[in-house]
Amino acid sequence: MEALSSSFLSSISQSKRSVIVSKPFSSPSPSSSTRGLNIKAVRTEGEPQTAINSSPASTTPSAVRKSPKTKIPQPPSPVPHPTSRAQPKTTTSPPKRVPVKSNKPQTTPSVQPSVPSTLLNAVEDVINTFIDPPTKPSVDPRFALSDNFAPVDELPPTECEVIEGVLPSCLDGVYIRNGPNPQFLPRGPYHLFDGDGMLHSIRISNGKATLCSRYVKTYKYMTEREAGTSVFPNVFSGFNGLVGSAARGSLAAARFIAGQFNLDNGSGVANTSLAYFSNRLYALGESDLPYEVRLTPNGDIETIGRTDFDGKLFMSMTAHPKIDPDTGEAFAFRSGPIPPFLTYFRFDSKGNKQADVPIFSKLQPSFLHDFAITNKYAIFPDIQIGMDPMEMILRGGSPVGFDPGKVSRVGIIPRYAKDDKDMTWFEVPGYNIIHATNAWDEVDNNGNETIVMVAPNILSAEHTLERMDLVHALIEKVRINLNTGVVSRQPLSARNLDFAVINPAFVAKENRYVYAAIGEPMPKIVGVVKLDLSVAQHRRECTVASRIYGPGCYGGEPFFVARDPDDPNADEDDGYLMSYVHNENTGESRFIVMDAKSPSLDIVASVKLPQRVPYGFHGLFRCIPCYLQGWSNRRMLKV
Ligand SMILES: [Fe+2]
């Protein structure tokens, strides 16, 4: 989700070409927006089930527990920390947040900044205090890092207590989830997408669980750890208006000249997702190259290095590559604000990067975070959310701006294309997807080819970056007839759903079940639903099972793990859903495993975690034997 940090930095350093200017970001008042959107009217929530974090031994209802009042470490600047009770100077009503339990990152070395660094930090404090203070809640650390968004310390492998149920014996592997966790508390503006990537893994073996939390040791992380202070600008939050952008741009240039960092080594935070292909595991952020990581035999997480796949991968790669479960190939792309705005590529089953396929028919940059593949095609959305650094710099708007005059499109290209001559675009008005859940090919009796795609469509795309609490996403099934060009669409649920996943064995193939996180509001996740796509033919709500985590409890993206991945006759939904869940009333985090087949997604095991796991983005599960094969002899770039 760190859509354009290094791409943006590269664009202002390498190109003076103007980018297409989309419409200014519109952020209506909360009241008017809420009336217009009427989220409550379309929500069909079930009754909450037992609170996830209600300890069996406790007699105190979790709903009435007091929030823990652990102090958050004081940032070295006039910017108040998240526990401050002072009201922020905001232009809109901020989302309600409660004080947070935070752990000071003990991994931060007690390094005394150099004299030049101290001077530049002083300049930055002047900018943060007098020139461009964080006035919007979306970039105010007091809100952006409140509750369970606050960072935690690294945690070495630590055994956990299974407090409910039993971890299934067939689960022998590791669940790892990525997410933002800033190494240093920000002295100025901070957006959720700006934080350094931290991996939270829970290794499961013989019914026992071991938690480990480690930073991805990116060039940015290592540089700032050595400097003892933040050095890189926060791209999503640090450039507001001409004066503020000029000031921070000048400061970044001064830091570069002073030798504090080198952009040749990337500036990404690798905080978005993980991908496993060709026996290697990668931590990904779409603004930089992948970072290869591995699990050690004792359950620890190590960063192996930043990789350009032997010089064949340039600049960056999507955080959502698609891995074909049958062939082992990985399909990916990079997108940015300078032409070509989209470049498609793939890796063979051995992880060898194949030639780039620049898509020249994409004439404007747009926010392109995810895509889909079928057995024959790759499908790219071209949505109404544009990537516009100049809008951010000159008008103080968002780098991701909504263009109401643009007609959304879907581009379809053969997945083994050598160039973009067979790329075909289909207009799909109002189709603004950030994530794609799955897609497949269908052929009717007349030989007509149809692409079917399932994805959450953001109805209120103008709020994507600054007011995620106003975002409402409907999961839709879209059919595109490649012969006639006819596009048909069908919502599958009225709920606000995103972070939707499937059984990974069905990627690129027709599948029946989707598991999605319930936003209430986004980015907080109150529960999970199971959709049965076969119900869609009857034009009914496709939800067939759900679980609400309980008062004050919030989870994340679910992940589906098959009970027996080697059984070709197993039901598609024969397996488990897993997620981290945090109870804001108690300050405790848990890892839960749910039975994906049961009508209420029954919890089969709940693991109390020795340390809080902050809210994050995407994760995966791998069996341990596969995972340990991920030792790399590939050339790694300097970090
Ligand atoms: Fe994502």
Residues whose N, C-alpha, C, O or C-beta is under 5 A from the ligand:
A	BS01	LIG	none
